[in-house]
Amino acid sequence: MYSLSMSGIGARVVRPNRQQLLLLLFTMLLLLGMPDALAHAVAEGDKGFILESSGVMLLPFTYLGAKHMITGYDHLLFLFGVIFFLYRLKDVGVYVTLFAVGHSVTLLLGVLTEISISSYIVDAIIGFSVVYKALDNLGAFQRWFGYQPNTKVATLLFGLLHGFGLATKILEYEISEDGLIPNLIAFNVGVEIGQLLALSAILIVMGYWRRCASFWRHAYTANVAMMSAGFLLMGYQLTGLIVS
């Protein structure tokens, strides 16, 4: 599945043309212009709601969880990389479930045990996960080291890290202990709903794209653009860590 796809892209790599380079530049500029609220953080308006909320509020927290996933382009970039060469829904389900399990465990564990990690470090690692997946799709590890890492284990591990990222943000906003567990569960359910909605849209687009002759011609550039975006996210967060 993965190995066949990656060897395929290695066999069909072409030199990027002017349009592909423009696409790469546009992706980089788009990411640089995106506000913090649309990254892994919680938007300022939602922050105020979390600070003021008390008691069990299932629907609002479900909505917040879904909104976070749909607007969290770091999550979406990683998921895009994960399913890039997955053609069977069964395989998509396996990898997305592993990511969801990892994300859910550390989100709940991080908040309930108050494990706090610098959000800059966590978000930089999330940026690295995007870089890793792009390199994996390009078959870089096989060419460089003659070894293919276990993609299922990597997906689970990065899911755990993504969950810690959001747990750190929620801890910063001092969510009320009144109704904490039900609200966290509702938030996590919302995250998974948002993930399914975003994933459905990505799969529809990918399904049409794969039928085009241009898919293999542009697959290399798409993954290079994704890798560049991951590096930009890493640089942005590490810069924030240094100057904070």
N, C-alpha and C positions, 0 to 999 in steps of 0.2 A: 504494500500500500504506500507507505511513506517512501521506502527505499526506491520503489519503482518510479515514483513521481520525481524524486530528487535526481535520480540518474537521468530521467527524461529531460529535466530542465538543463542538466549539465550537457546533455547531448545536443540540445537545441538552442543553446545560448547564442545570441547574435549581438553584434556591436550596437549599442544604443544609438538611435538616430536623433535628429533635432527635436522632434515631438516628444520623445521619451525623456530627453534631458529637460525640456520645458515642464513636463509633468512632475519630474523630480524636484525642480526648483519651486514649482507652485506648492507642492506638498510641504516643503520646508518653510516657505513663507507663511502658509496657512497656519502651521503649528506655532510659529513665532508670534502670530497675531492673536492666538486664542487666549481668552482671559483665564485667570486661575480658577474661576468658579466652574469652568467646564472640564477641568482636569480631574484629578483624583480627589479634589477637595469637595466639601459641601458648600453650596452657594450661600451667600450672606443672608438672604431672606430665610432660607431653610435653617441656618444657624440660629437665628432669632427664635424660630418656632421651637427648635429642640431645647433651647435654653429655658423657654417659658412653659413648655409642656409638662404636664403632671397627670398621672393616672394612665389607665389603659386607653390607648388611641390607635386601634389596629389599622383602620383605613388610611389615616394620614401618614403613618409610618410605612405602610405598604406603598403608598404613592411616592414617598421620598426615596424608598429603595429602588423602585422602578425608574424614577427620574435620574437617580445617580448613575445607574448602569447605562441608560440610553444616552446620557450626555457625557459619560466618562470615556473620552476617546482613547485613553491608555488601555482600558479594558477592551474596547472594540478593536483596536489595532492588534492586540494579542490574539483575540478570538479570530480575527480575519486571517492571521498567520496560521493559526491552528487548523482551520478548515480549508486552507488554500488548496491543498491537494487531496482532500477527502471527498470521495464521490458517492459513497454509500451512506444513507442516513444512519445505519447501525453504527458505523465508525464515528460519524459526527456525534451521535448520542454518547458513545463511550468517552470521548475526549472532553466533551462539554460537561458531562457528569463528573468526571475527575476534577475539572476546574471548579465546578460548583461546590463539590464536597470540600475541597481545600479552602475555597473562599468562605464558605459557611462556618467551618470549624474555627478558623482563626478570627473571624469577625466576632463570633459569640465568645470565644475564649479570651480574646484580647480585651473586650469590654468588661466581661464579668470578673476577670482576674486583674484588671487594671494594668496590663502589660503595656507600657508606653515606650515606643521607639520613635526617634526623630522622623517626622513625616518626610523631611527632605531625603533621608537615607532610604526609607521605604519606597518613595516615589522614584528615586534614582534606580533602585533595583527593578522596579516595574518597567522603567524605560529599558533597562538591560534585558528584561524578559522579551521585549519586542525585538531587540537586536538579535538575541539568541534564536528566536523562532525564524526570523528572516534568514539568518545564516544556515539554520537547519534545513529550511526549504530550498536553499541554494546548493545544498549538498557540501557545504564548506568543511564540515567536520570529517567527512569521509575523505575528502581530498587532502586536507591538511594533516590529519592524524591517523587516517586509515581506520577510524572507529566511529560508529554511529551511536550516540547516546540514546538511551531508552526514552522515546518521546512521551510515553504515558507517564513515567515517573517525573519527567521534567514538567509536564503539564500540571500534575498534582502539586509539585513543589512551588511552582509559580502561582498556582491558585491559593496556596497557603500564604504566600507573600502579599498577594493582592488583598486578601482579607485583612491582614494586619494593617495595611495602608488605611483602609476605611475605619477600622477599630481605633486607630490612633487619632483620626479626625474626630470621631464621636467622643472620645475621652476628652479631647481639648474643649469640647462644647458642654461638658459636664451635664450629661443627660440625667434626668431625675431618676432616683431609685424607685419611685412610686410607679409601678407598672413596667419596670425595666425589662424583665424577661419577655413578657408578651409583646412589648413594643419592639424589642430586638428581633424576635422571631418574625414579627410582621414585616419589619424592615428587610430582613433577609429574604422572606418570601417575595417581597417587592423586587429585590435585586434579581432574583431568579426569573420573575415574570418579565422584567426589563431585558434580561439576557436573552430570553426566548424570543421576544419581539424583535430585538436588534439582530439576533442570529437569523431569524426568519427572513428579514429584509436582505441581509448579507447573502444568504443562500439563494434567494431569488435572483439577485444581481449576478452572483457567481454562476448560477445555472445558465443564464442567458449568455454570459461572457464566454463560458467554456464551449459553447456551440459555435462560436466565431473562430475563424481562422487566425484571428489576431491574438488569441489567448496565449499560445506558446511564444508568439513573437514578443509579447509584452509582459509575460510572467516574470522574466528576469528583472526588468525595470521596476515592476510593482514591488518586488521583494527588496530591491535596493532602496526604493523610496521608503518602504516600511522600516528598513534598517536605519536609514538616515533620520527618520522621525524618532526612532528609539534613542539614537545618539543625542538628538536635540533635547529630548526629554531628560536624559541623564545629565547633560551639560547644564540645563536650566536649573535642575534641582540641586546639583552639586554647587553651582554658583550661589544659589540661595543659602545653602548650608554654610558656605564660607563667609558670606557677608552678613549673616544673621547674628 
